[in-house]
Amino acid sequence: MSRFFSRPSVLLAATAAALLLHANAQAGDLKVLTTGILKGSFTKIATQFEKETGHKVTMSWGPSSGNSPEASPVRVRNGEAVDVLIMVDNGMDGLIKSGHFAPTFRTNVAVSKIGVAVKAGAPTPDISTPEALKRALLNAKSIGYSEGASGTYVSTVMLHRLGIEKDVASKSHVVLGRKFVGEVVASGEVELGIQQLSELRLEPGLTVLGPLPEALQKVSVVAAAVSSKAQFPGAAKQFVDYLSTPFAQQAIRESGLDLP
């Protein structure tokens, strides 16, 4: 008789073990460090991912470049634990090259362009051509840009190409850490702000004048990668894969980004 009941007992035990493993897998609390470029779509994507998978996503964000304590490269170099890192691809390349980050899986998830904005209700200068943008920058009482990828490009490349880096140096302000350029424009701290379009669109108190003229535009590719030190590598890979689903791609496009 004992042999007769052994098989169902084994099956029940196996089922219970499988359910326990499933429950443990669902308990994964993913730590995601992301660029602010994706901040406009991230909450929507993460919420849906949590509903569909049972995993929990904890998001923190910082600029993809810079030396402030909140900048993603600084945090990764300082050993902050992350399961998924999302940042501008050349910034991630630098962390990989320096040995501070090793991805087990990586993919491009978005393409971002830089835009210009003023406070809502303020005069709206023409920025449609390089010459028009040059006039707008020279006429502005103050200019703000981030320490991230867009601000680095503006301060080291664009202003030089326009030949006005010295003319605007005294009125240029670098917005550090997690603070958005749009915030300081909307508050009146600076008159004209330059940042990724998706980030400018997060601030309701702005008028977005548009993207930089095509001849001066800097396109940034945003990459997502699973860390080799991820506590939940399977769930982390699942989340990165989810960024390429139709739901996530629609949210990314609606936030003002393009797809790779």
PASEBA-1860 file (N, C-alpha, C; in nm, 3 decimals):
! residues 260
1> MSRFFSRP> 0.082/-0.121/0.000/0.000/0.000/0.000/0.085/0.126/0.000 ~ 0.199/0.122/0.074/0.283/0.240/0.080/0.338/0.276/-0.057 ~ 0.364/0.172/-0.139/0.415/0.199/-0.273/0.306/0.263/-0.358 ~ 0.180/0.225/-0.334/0.069/0.280/-0.410/0.053/0.431/-0.388 ~ 0.075/0.475/-0.262/0.057/0.616/-0.231/0.183/0.701/-0.253 ~ 0.295/0.639/-0.287/0.420/0.714/-0.297/0.420/0.812/-0.413 ~ 0.363/0.773/-0.526/0.367/0.861/-0.643/0.287/0.989/-0.622 ~ 0.161/0.984/-0.574/0.090/1.109/-0.547/0.161/1.197/-0.446
9> SVLLAATA> 0.223/1.132/-0.347/0.295/1.211/-0.246/0.410/1.287/-0.308 ~ 0.481/1.218/-0.398/0.593/1.283/-0.466/0.544/1.399/-0.552 ~ 0.432/1.376/-0.621/0.377/1.482/-0.707/0.334/1.603/-0.626 ~ 0.271/1.578/-0.510/0.230/1.688/-0.425/0.349/1.767/-0.373 ~ 0.453/1.694/-0.336/0.573/1.760/-0.285/0.638/1.843/-0.394 ~ 0.642/1.786/-0.516/0.703/1.859/-0.627/0.624/1.984/-0.660 ~ 0.489/1.973/-0.656/0.404/2.088/-0.684/0.424/2.198/-0.580 ~ 0.432/2.156/-0.453/0.453/2.252/-0.346/0.587/2.323/-0.362
17> AALLLHAN> 0.690/2.246/-0.399/0.823/2.304/-0.418/0.822/2.403/-0.534 ~ 0.748/2.367/-0.642/0.741/2.458/-0.757/0.671/2.587/-0.722 ~ 0.561/2.575/-0.644/0.490/2.695/-0.601/0.577/2.783/-0.512 ~ 0.658/2.720/-0.427/0.747/2.796/-0.340/0.852/2.871/-0.421 ~ 0.908/2.801/-0.521/1.007/2.866/-0.608/0.943/2.982/-0.684 ~ 0.818/2.960/-0.729/0.749/3.066/-0.802/0.727/3.187/-0.712 ~ 0.686/3.161/-0.588/0.663/3.270/-0.494/0.791/3.347/-0.467 ~ 0.901/3.274/-0.453/1.030/3.340/-0.429/1.070/3.424/-0.548
25> AQAGDLKV> 1.045/3.371/-0.669/1.080/3.446/-0.790/0.997/3.574/-0.798 ~ 0.867/3.563/-0.760/0.781/3.680/-0.766/0.820/3.786/-0.664 ~ 0.899/3.748/-0.565/0.936/3.843/-0.460/1.053/3.932/-0.500 ~ 1.102/3.916/-0.622/1.217/3.993/-0.665/1.192/4.143/-0.659 ~ 1.276/4.214/-0.587/1.267/4.361/-0.577/1.381/4.420/-0.659 ~ 1.349/4.459/-0.782/1.451/4.506/-0.875/1.489/4.649/-0.845 ~ 1.617/4.674/-0.837/1.669/4.809/-0.818/1.717/4.859/-0.953 ~ 1.651/4.962/-1.004/1.681/5.016/-1.136/1.733/5.159/-1.121
33> LTTGILKG> 1.850/5.183/-1.175/1.907/5.318/-1.179/1.895/5.367/-1.323 ~ 1.818/5.473/-1.344/1.788/5.516/-1.480/1.821/5.662/-1.504 ~ 1.848/5.694/-1.627/1.863/5.833/-1.669/1.728/5.904/-1.662 ~ 1.731/6.034/-1.636/1.609/6.112/-1.635/1.540/6.118/-1.770 ~ 1.610/6.082/-1.876/1.550/6.081/-2.009/1.426/5.992/-2.012 ~ 1.430/5.882/-1.937/1.318/5.788/-1.936/1.218/5.814/-1.823 ~ 1.243/5.917/-1.743/1.160/5.938/-1.625/1.013/5.959/-1.661 ~ 0.985/6.019/-1.774/0.848/6.046/-1.813/0.768/5.921/-1.843
41> SFTKIATQ> 0.833/5.815/-1.887/0.762/5.691/-1.922/0.785/5.580/-1.820 ~ 0.880/5.598/-1.730/0.923/5.487/-1.645/0.814/5.438/-1.552 ~ 0.745/5.530/-1.484/0.644/5.488/-1.387/0.535/5.405/-1.452 ~ 0.489/5.449/-1.569/0.386/5.375/-1.641/0.434/5.236/-1.678 ~ 0.557/5.227/-1.727/0.613/5.098/-1.767/0.632/5.006/-1.646 ~ 0.691/5.060/-1.541/0.719/4.979/-1.422/0.590/4.929/-1.357 ~ 0.489/5.015/-1.352/0.361/4.975/-1.292/0.299/4.859/-1.367 ~ 0.300/4.866/-1.499/0.242/4.758/-1.579/0.326/4.631/-1.567
49> FEKETGHK> 0.458/4.647/-1.564/0.547/4.531/-1.549/0.520/4.460/-1.416 ~ 0.501/4.537/-1.311/0.473/4.478/-1.180/0.340/4.402/-1.183 ~ 0.239/4.457/-1.249/0.110/4.390/-1.259/0.121/4.258/-1.334 ~ 0.200/4.257/-1.440/0.208/4.139/-1.525/0.300/4.030/-1.469 ~ 0.398/4.069/-1.389/0.499/3.972/-1.345/0.500/3.946/-1.195 ~ 0.450/4.038/-1.116/0.457/4.022/-0.971/0.586/4.073/-0.912 ~ 0.683/4.108/-0.994/0.808/4.166/-0.943/0.783/4.310/-0.899 ~ 0.864/4.355/-0.807/0.857/4.494/-0.764/0.976/4.569/-0.823
57> VTMSWGPS> 0.953/4.690/-0.867/1.059/4.772/-0.926/1.079/4.897/-0.841 ~ 1.200/4.915/-0.793/1.236/5.037/-0.720/1.327/5.120/-0.809 ~ 1.280/5.240/-0.844/1.353/5.323/-0.939/1.424/5.438/-0.868 ~ 1.548/5.461/-0.909/1.620/5.581/-0.872/1.680/5.637/-1.000 ~ 1.699/5.767/-1.004/1.752/5.820/-1.129/1.858/5.925/-1.104 ~ 1.938/5.946/-1.208/2.044/6.046/-1.204/2.092/6.074/-1.344 ~ 2.161/6.186/-1.366/2.215/6.217/-1.498/2.319/6.115/-1.542 ~ 2.329/6.096/-1.674/2.421/5.995/-1.729/2.567/6.038/-1.728
65> SGNSPEAS> 2.592/6.163/-1.695/2.730/6.210/-1.684/2.734/6.314/-1.574 ~ 2.856/6.360/-1.540/2.869/6.460/-1.436/2.940/6.405/-1.313 ~ 2.970/6.495/-1.221/3.047/6.459/-1.102/2.973/6.483/-0.972 ~ 2.845/6.519/-0.979/2.770/6.537/-0.856/2.742/6.400/-0.792 ~ 2.716/6.396/-0.662/2.690/6.267/-0.596/2.571/6.192/-0.654 ~ 2.478/6.264/-0.719/2.359/6.200/-0.773/2.377/6.149/-0.915 ~ 2.488/6.182/-0.981/2.513/6.137/-1.117/2.533/5.985/-1.120 ~ 2.472/5.921/-1.218/2.479/5.775/-1.226/2.621/5.720/-1.231
73> PVRVRNGE> 2.713/5.778/-1.310/2.850/5.724/-1.312/2.916/5.728/-1.175 ~ 2.893/5.836/-1.100/2.952/5.848/-0.966/2.896/5.740/-0.875 ~ 2.767/5.719/-0.881/2.702/5.621/-0.794/2.747/5.479/-0.826 ~ 2.760/5.449/-0.953/2.806/5.315/-0.991/2.952/5.294/-0.950 ~ 3.034/5.397/-0.974/3.175/5.385/-0.933/3.190/5.371/-0.782 ~ 3.096/5.428/-0.708/3.099/5.418/-0.562/3.041/5.288/-0.509 ~ 2.998/5.203/-0.601/2.952/5.070/-0.560/2.805/5.057/-0.529 ~ 2.721/5.153/-0.571/2.578/5.140/-0.546/2.524/5.014/-0.615
81> AVDVLIMV> 2.446/4.937/-0.542/2.393/4.812/-0.595/2.276/4.840/-0.690 ~ 2.284/4.789/-0.812/2.175/4.801/-0.909/2.158/4.668/-0.980 ~ 2.034/4.635/-1.013/2.006/4.518/-1.095/2.005/4.556/-1.242 ~ 1.947/4.673/-1.270/1.938/4.722/-1.408/1.989/4.865/-1.413 ~ 2.076/4.892/-1.508/2.128/5.027/-1.530/2.078/5.076/-1.665 ~ 2.018/5.196/-1.665/1.969/5.257/-1.789/2.031/5.394/-1.801 ~ 2.107/5.418/-1.906/2.174/5.546/-1.923/2.215/5.565/-2.068 ~ 2.261/5.684/-2.101/2.310/5.711/-2.236/2.425/5.615/-2.266
89> DNGMDGLI> 2.423/5.559/-2.387/2.512/5.446/-2.417/2.661/5.476/-2.400 ~ 2.706/5.598/-2.438/2.850/5.623/-2.423/2.890/5.638/-2.277 ~ 2.796/5.681/-2.192/2.825/5.685/-2.049/2.840/5.545/-1.993 ~ 2.755/5.454/-2.038/2.766/5.315/-1.996/2.895/5.253/-2.048 ~ 2.932/5.288/-2.172/3.058/5.238/-2.228/3.176/5.276/-2.140 ~ 3.173/5.400/-2.087/3.282/5.445/-2.001/3.291/5.365/-1.873 ~ 3.178/5.332/-1.813/3.177/5.253/-1.690/3.224/5.109/-1.715 ~ 3.189/5.057/-1.832/3.235/4.922/-1.868/3.386/4.922/-1.891
97> KSGHFAPT> 3.432/5.022/-1.963/3.575/5.031/-1.993/3.659/5.046/-1.867 ~ 3.607/5.120/-1.768/3.682/5.141/-1.644/3.670/5.023/-1.547 ~ 3.586/4.927/-1.583/3.571/4.809/-1.499/3.473/4.824/-1.385 ~ 3.395/4.933/-1.385/3.301/4.956/-1.275/3.164/4.894/-1.300 ~ 3.137/4.854/-1.424/3.010/4.792/-1.454/3.030/4.685/-1.560 ~ 2.972/4.567/-1.536/2.980/4.458/-1.632/2.839/4.410/-1.664 ~ 2.794/4.428/-1.787/2.658/4.385/-1.822/2.656/4.238/-1.865 ~ 2.550/4.169/-1.827/2.530/4.032/-1.877/2.434/4.034/-1.995
105> FRTNVAVS> 2.358/4.141/-2.008/2.267/4.159/-2.121/2.247/4.308/-2.139 ~ 2.247/4.353/-2.263/2.235/4.496/-2.291/2.159/4.517/-2.420 ~ 2.075/4.622/-2.423/2.003/4.654/-2.545/1.970/4.803/-2.547 ~ 1.957/4.860/-2.666/1.916/5.000/-2.680/1.764/5.009/-2.672 ~ 1.714/5.108/-2.598/1.569/5.116/-2.575/1.505/5.247/-2.620 ~ 1.583/5.352/-2.640/1.524/5.480/-2.679/1.628/5.569/-2.744 ~ 1.579/5.667/-2.818/1.664/5.768/-2.881/1.610/5.904/-2.842 ~ 1.699/5.990/-2.792/1.656/6.118/-2.737/1.719/6.235/-2.811
113> KIGVAVKA> 1.641/6.342/-2.827/1.690/6.466/-2.886/1.683/6.578/-2.783 ~ 1.763/6.680/-2.804/1.770/6.794/-2.713/1.674/6.903/-2.759 ~ 1.609/6.967/-2.662/1.517/7.074/-2.693/1.546/7.201/-2.614 ~ 1.469/7.304/-2.640/1.484/7.434/-2.576/1.348/7.477/-2.523 ~ 1.347/7.539/-2.405/1.220/7.581/-2.345/1.234/7.714/-2.272 ~ 1.121/7.782/-2.256/1.112/7.905/-2.176/0.995/7.888/-2.080 ~ 0.985/7.977/-1.985/0.875/7.972/-1.891/0.743/7.999/-1.964 ~ 0.638/7.929/-1.923/0.507/7.948/-1.985/0.465/8.095/-1.973
121> GAPTPDIS> 0.422/8.152/-2.085/0.380/8.292/-2.088/0.490/8.389/-2.127 ~ 0.616/8.343/-2.127/0.728/8.430/-2.165/0.736/8.441/-2.317 ~ 0.805/8.543/-2.369/0.826/8.553/-2.513/0.892/8.426/-2.567 ~ 0.858/8.388/-2.689/0.908/8.264/-2.748/1.000/8.294/-2.866 ~ 1.130/8.299/-2.843/1.223/8.330/-2.951/1.229/8.218/-3.055 ~ 1.267/8.255/-3.174/1.286/8.160/-3.283/1.415/8.081/-3.258 ~ 1.408/7.950/-3.269/1.530/7.866/-3.257/1.540/7.770/-3.375 ~ 1.469/7.799/-3.482/1.454/7.703/-3.591/1.580/7.681/-3.674
129> TPEALKRA> 1.672/7.777/-3.669/1.798/7.764/-3.744/1.914/7.791/-3.650 ~ 2.035/7.748/-3.687/2.150/7.779/-3.601/2.167/7.928/-3.574 ~ 2.144/8.011/-3.674/2.159/8.155/-3.655/2.051/8.210/-3.561 ~ 1.930/8.158/-3.574/1.822/8.202/-3.486/1.849/8.159/-3.343 ~ 1.896/8.037/-3.326/1.929/7.988/-3.192/2.042/8.071/-3.131 ~ 2.139/8.105/-3.211/2.250/8.189/-3.164/2.199/8.322/-3.111 ~ 2.108/8.385/-3.185/2.050/8.513/-3.142/1.973/8.496/-3.011 ~ 1.897/8.387/-3.003/1.817/8.362/-2.883/1.906/8.345/-2.759
137> LLNAKSIG> 2.017/8.276/-2.777/2.110/8.253/-2.665/2.179/8.383/-2.625 ~ 2.218/8.462/-2.723/2.286/8.589/-2.693/2.190/8.689/-2.627 ~ 2.063/8.683/-2.666/1.966/8.778/-2.612/1.910/8.735/-2.475 ~ 1.920/8.609/-2.444/1.865/8.560/-2.317/1.944/8.618/-2.199 ~ 1.873/8.651/-2.092/1.939/8.702/-1.973/2.015/8.592/-1.900 ~ 1.967/8.468/-1.912/2.034/8.356/-1.848/1.998/8.227/-1.921 ~ 2.090/8.131/-1.913/2.075/8.003/-1.985/2.102/7.890/-1.886 ~ 2.022/7.785/-1.890/2.044/7.671/-1.803/2.055/7.542/-1.882
145> YSEGASGT> 2.144/7.455/-1.840/2.155/7.320/-1.897/2.208/7.227/-1.789 ~ 2.188/7.098/-1.808/2.220/7.001/-1.704/2.366/6.960/-1.707 ~ 2.406/6.886/-1.604/2.539/6.827/-1.605/2.540/6.694/-1.679 ~ 2.423/6.651/-1.726/2.410/6.525/-1.796/2.454/6.534/-1.941 ~ 2.408/6.435/-2.019/2.454/6.423/-2.158/2.423/6.546/-2.242 ~ 2.302/6.601/-2.227/2.265/6.717/-2.308/2.348/6.839/-2.271 ~ 2.363/6.864/-2.141/2.440/6.980/-2.097/2.587/6.970/-2.132 ~ 2.641/6.850/-2.124/2.781/6.829/-2.163/2.802/6.865/-2.309
153> YVSTVMLH> 2.707/6.822/-2.393/2.715/6.855/-2.535/2.703/7.006/-2.557 ~ 2.607/7.068/-2.491/2.587/7.212/-2.508/2.712/7.290/-2.470 ~ 2.768/7.259/-2.355/2.880/7.338/-2.303/3.013/7.310/-2.374 ~ 3.031/7.188/-2.421/3.161/7.153/-2.481/3.162/7.153/-2.633 ~ 3.045/7.145/-2.694/3.039/7.135/-2.841/2.954/7.246/-2.903 ~ 2.827/7.253/-2.866/2.735/7.341/-2.937/2.771/7.488/-2.928 ~ 2.798/7.536/-2.807/2.831/7.678/-2.791/2.960/7.713/-2.865 ~ 3.053/7.619/-2.868/3.178/7.641/-2.942/3.150/7.650/-3.092
161> RLGIEKDV> 3.065/7.561/-3.141/3.030/7.563/-3.284/2.959/7.692/-3.322 ~ 2.881/7.746/-3.230/2.814/7.873/-3.258/2.907/7.993/-3.238 ~ 3.022/7.968/-3.178/3.120/8.074/-3.156/3.082/8.171/-3.046 ~ 3.003/8.127/-2.947/2.955/8.220/-2.844/2.984/8.171/-2.702 ~ 3.071/8.070/-2.689/3.094/8.015/-2.555/3.143/8.120/-2.456 ~ 3.227/8.212/-2.501/3.277/8.317/-2.412/3.169/8.423/-2.386 ~ 3.088/8.449/-2.485/2.985/8.553/-2.472/2.878/8.514/-2.370 ~ 2.849/8.385/-2.359/2.740/8.343/-2.270/2.790/8.278/-2.141
169> ASKSHVVL> 2.921/8.271/-2.124/2.977/8.200/-2.008/2.926/8.256/-1.876 ~ 2.919/8.387/-1.864/2.881/8.448/-1.736/2.734/8.430/-1.702 ~ 2.652/8.398/-1.800/2.509/8.382/-1.774/2.461/8.238/-1.790 ~ 2.556/8.146/-1.802/2.521/8.005/-1.816/2.523/7.937/-1.679 ~ 2.424/7.853/-1.653/2.410/7.786/-1.525/2.397/7.635/-1.546 ~ 2.480/7.559/-1.477/2.473/7.414/-1.484/2.381/7.365/-1.372 ~ 2.278/7.292/-1.409/2.183/7.238/-1.312/2.232/7.099/-1.272 ~ 2.267/7.084/-1.146/2.332/6.961/-1.099/2.233/6.857/-1.049
177> GRKFVGEV> 2.281/6.732/-1.052/2.208/6.622/-0.991/2.074/6.593/-1.052 ~ 1.976/6.563/-0.966/1.845/6.519/-1.012/1.750/6.632/-1.047 ~ 1.792/6.754/-1.027/1.704/6.867/-1.058/1.695/6.885/-1.209 ~ 1.573/6.901/-1.258/1.555/6.919/-1.401/1.575/7.065/-1.440 ~ 1.627/7.086/-1.560/1.643/7.220/-1.614/1.507/7.290/-1.620 ~ 1.404/7.213/-1.656/1.271/7.270/-1.664/1.223/7.332/-1.534 ~ 1.266/7.278/-1.423/1.226/7.332/-1.293/1.279/7.473/-1.274 ~ 1.406/7.495/-1.308/1.465/7.627/-1.286/1.415/7.729/-1.388
185> VASGEVEL> 1.371/7.681/-1.504/1.311/7.771/-1.602/1.171/7.811/-1.556 ~ 1.094/7.713/-1.512/0.957/7.740/-1.467/0.954/7.830/-1.344 ~ 1.057/7.820/-1.260/1.062/7.903/-1.139/1.115/8.043/-1.167 ~ 1.169/8.064/-1.287/1.222/8.196/-1.322/1.368/8.215/-1.289 ~ 1.433/8.108/-1.241/1.576/8.118/-1.208/1.661/8.140/-1.332 ~ 1.623/8.077/-1.442/1.690/8.103/-1.570/1.583/8.128/-1.676 ~ 1.621/8.202/-1.779/1.524/8.242/-1.880/1.506/8.137/-1.988 ~ 1.614/8.075/-2.028/1.608/7.981/-2.140/1.678/7.851/-2.098
193> GIQQLSEL> 1.609/7.738/-2.114/1.664/7.610/-2.071/1.684/7.514/-2.187 ~ 1.791/7.435/-2.178/1.823/7.337/-2.281/1.840/7.201/-2.213 ~ 1.762/7.104/-2.258/1.772/6.969/-2.201/1.706/6.871/-2.297 ~ 1.713/6.742/-2.262/1.645/6.641/-2.344/1.496/6.676/-2.350 ~ 1.437/6.661/-2.469/1.296/6.696/-2.488/1.205/6.622/-2.392 ~ 1.232/6.493/-2.368/1.146/6.414/-2.281/1.148/6.467/-2.138 ~ 1.260/6.526/-2.097/1.271/6.581/-1.962/1.204/6.719/-1.953 ~ 1.216/6.799/-2.057/1.149/6.929/-2.058/0.997/6.911/-2.052
201> RLEPGLTV> 0.947/6.806/-2.111/0.803/6.784/-2.115/0.745/6.741/-1.980 ~ 0.830/6.711/-1.885/0.782/6.673/-1.752/0.736/6.794/-1.670 ~ 0.779/6.913/-1.709/0.749/7.033/-1.632/0.631/7.109/-1.695 ~ 0.519/7.118/-1.622/0.400/7.184/-1.681/0.413/7.334/-1.698 ~ 0.505/7.401/-1.630/0.516/7.546/-1.636/0.605/7.597/-1.747 ~ 0.620/7.519/-1.853/0.710/7.557/-1.962/0.638/7.569/-2.094 ~ 0.700/7.643/-2.184/0.668/7.637/-2.326/0.790/7.579/-2.396 ~ 0.773/7.461/-2.453/0.884/7.397/-2.525/0.889/7.455/-2.665
209> LGPLPEAL> 0.999/7.522/-2.697/1.012/7.588/-2.826/1.034/7.490/-2.939 ~ 1.087/7.374/-2.905/1.113/7.272/-3.006/1.250/7.211/-2.988 ~ 1.287/7.121/-3.078/1.420/7.062/-3.073/1.525/7.158/-3.125 ~ 1.650/7.132/-3.095/1.759/7.209/-3.155/1.752/7.197/-3.307 ~ 1.802/7.297/-3.380/1.809/7.284/-3.526/1.885/7.157/-3.564 ~ 1.844/7.096/-3.670/1.901/6.966/-3.709/2.054/6.972/-3.722 ~ 2.106/7.083/-3.772/2.251/7.095/-3.790/2.326/7.096/-3.658 ~ 2.256/7.126/-3.549/2.320/7.132/-3.417/2.270/7.023/-3.322
217> QKVSVVAA> 2.180/6.940/-3.371/2.117/6.840/-3.284/2.216/6.731/-3.242 ~ 2.200/6.687/-3.118/2.279/6.576/-3.065/2.182/6.466/-3.025 ~ 2.188/6.354/-3.093/2.100/6.242/-3.065/2.170/6.148/-2.967 ~ 2.101/6.117/-2.859/2.156/6.026/-2.758/2.080/5.894/-2.761 ~ 2.153/5.785/-2.762/2.093/5.652/-2.756/2.094/5.605/-2.611 ~ 1.979/5.564/-2.562/1.966/5.517/-2.425/1.973/5.365/-2.423 ~ 2.064/5.312/-2.343/2.083/5.167/-2.332/2.038/5.118/-2.195 ~ 1.987/4.996/-2.191/1.951/4.931/-2.065/2.031/4.801/-2.055
225> AVSSKAQF> 2.082/4.773/-1.936/2.166/4.654/-1.918/2.142/4.590/-1.783 ~ 2.156/4.458/-1.781/2.149/4.381/-1.657/2.289/4.375/-1.597 ~ 2.301/4.410/-1.471/2.430/4.407/-1.404/2.473/4.263/-1.373 ~ 2.602/4.238/-1.387/2.656/4.106/-1.350/2.642/4.080/-1.201 ~ 2.617/4.185/-1.124/2.600/4.172/-0.979/2.452/4.176/-0.939 ~ 2.362/4.162/-1.035/2.220/4.170/-1.007/2.179/4.062/-0.907 ~ 2.100/4.101/-0.809/2.051/4.007/-0.709/1.945/3.915/-0.769 ~ 1.870/3.967/-0.866/1.767/3.889/-0.933/1.789/3.896/-1.084
233> PGAAKQFV> 1.890/3.825/-1.135/1.926/3.839/-1.277/1.815/3.799/-1.373 ~ 1.739/3.695/-1.339/1.630/3.654/-1.427/1.523/3.759/-1.437 ~ 1.483/3.813/-1.325/1.381/3.919/-1.324/1.434/4.046/-1.391 ~ 1.562/4.074/-1.370/1.624/4.192/-1.433/1.621/4.180/-1.585 ~ 1.655/4.063/-1.635/1.650/4.039/-1.780/1.507/4.053/-1.831 ~ 1.412/4.003/-1.753/1.272/4.013/-1.790/1.230/4.160/-1.802 ~ 1.278/4.243/-1.710/1.241/4.385/-1.715/1.303/4.454/-1.836 ~ 1.431/4.426/-1.863/1.495/4.488/-1.979/1.425/4.444/-2.107
241> DYLSTPFA> 1.389/4.316/-2.116/1.314/4.269/-2.232/1.180/4.341/-2.244 ~ 1.119/4.371/-2.129/0.988/4.435/-2.129/0.993/4.575/-2.189 ~ 1.108/4.639/-2.183/1.123/4.774/-2.240/1.107/4.774/-2.392 ~ 1.110/4.656/-2.454/1.092/4.646/-2.599/0.955/4.595/-2.638 ~ 0.864/4.579/-2.541/0.729/4.535/-2.573/0.649/4.650/-2.633 ~ 0.542/4.619/-2.705/0.459/4.727/-2.763/0.409/4.826/-2.658 ~ 0.370/4.778/-2.540/0.321/4.867/-2.435/0.430/4.967/-2.394 ~ 0.549/4.915/-2.366/0.658/5.002/-2.322/0.701/5.097/-2.433
249> QQAIRESG> 0.706/5.049/-2.556/0.748/5.134/-2.666/0.650/5.249/-2.690 ~ 0.522/5.221/-2.672/0.423/5.328/-2.686/0.443/5.434/-2.577 ~ 0.468/5.389/-2.454/0.491/5.483/-2.344/0.617/5.566/-2.370 ~ 0.719/5.504/-2.423/0.844/5.574/-2.454/0.820/5.680/-2.561 ~ 0.747/5.644/-2.665/0.718/5.741/-2.772/0.633/5.857/-2.719 ~ 0.533/5.826/-2.637/0.445/5.930/-2.584/0.517/6.028/-2.494 ~ 0.632/5.988/-2.439/0.708/6.077/-2.351/0.797/6.173/-2.429 ~ 0.799/6.158/-2.562/0.879/6.249/-2.644/1.007/6.189/-2.697
257> LDLP> 1.020/6.057/-2.688/1.140/5.989/-2.735/1.111/5.913/-2.863 ~ 1.218/5.879/-2.935/1.208/5.792/-3.050/1.259/5.654/-3.012 ~ 1.231/5.557/-3.097/1.278/5.421/-3.073/1.408/5.398/-3.151 ~ 1.494/5.312/-3.100/1.622/5.287/-3.169/1.601/5.214/-3.300
END
